[in-house]
Amino acid sequence: MNIALLIIIIVAIVLAIVGGLNAALNWLLWVAIIVGIIALIVFLFRVMRRNT
């Protein structure tokens, strides 16, 4: 797995935890979800490209 993709996934998890703990920072939860989805899409594209 690419190191940049791993960093993006870790940041998404941390933002999800912080956003879940503090209701005032609810927008961080949405940012974490969006970043996590983008990281998942990039990961899936890399896996699909590696298999072909």
C-alpha positions in Angstrom: 0.0 0.0 0.0 1.2 3.4 -0.8 2.5 5.4 2.2 0.4 8.5 1.2 -2.7 6.4 1.0 -2.0 5.0 4.5 -1.5 8.5 5.9 -4.8 9.6 4.4 -6.6 6.6 6.0 -5.0 7.3 9.4 -6.0 11.0 9.2 -9.6 10.0 8.3 -9.8 7.6 11.3 -8.4 10.3 13.7 -10.8 12.9 12.3 -13.7 10.5 12.8 -12.7 9.8 16.4 -12.3 13.6 17.2 -15.6 14.4 15.4 -17.4 11.7 17.3 -16.1 12.8 20.7 -17.0 16.5 20.3 -20.4 17.5 19.0 -19.2 21.1 18.4 -16.7 19.7 15.8 -19.4 17.7 14.0 -18.1 19.0 10.6 -14.9 17.0 11.2 -17.0 13.8 11.1 -18.2 14.7 7.6 -14.7 15.6 6.5 -13.4 12.2 7.9 -16.2 10.4 6.0 -15.4 12.2 2.7 -11.7 11.7 3.1 -12.2 8.0 4.0 -14.4 7.4 0.9 -11.8 9.1 -1.3 -9.1 6.9 0.2 -11.2 3.8 -0.3 -11.8 4.7 -4.0 -8.1 5.3 -4.6 -7.3 2.0 -2.9 -9.8 0.1 -5.0 -8.5 1.6 -8.2 -4.9 0.6 -7.2 -6.0 -3.0 -6.5 -7.9 -3.2 -9.7 -5.0 -1.8 -11.7 -2.5 -4.2 -10.0 -4.7 -7.3 -10.9 -5.0 -6.5 -14.6 
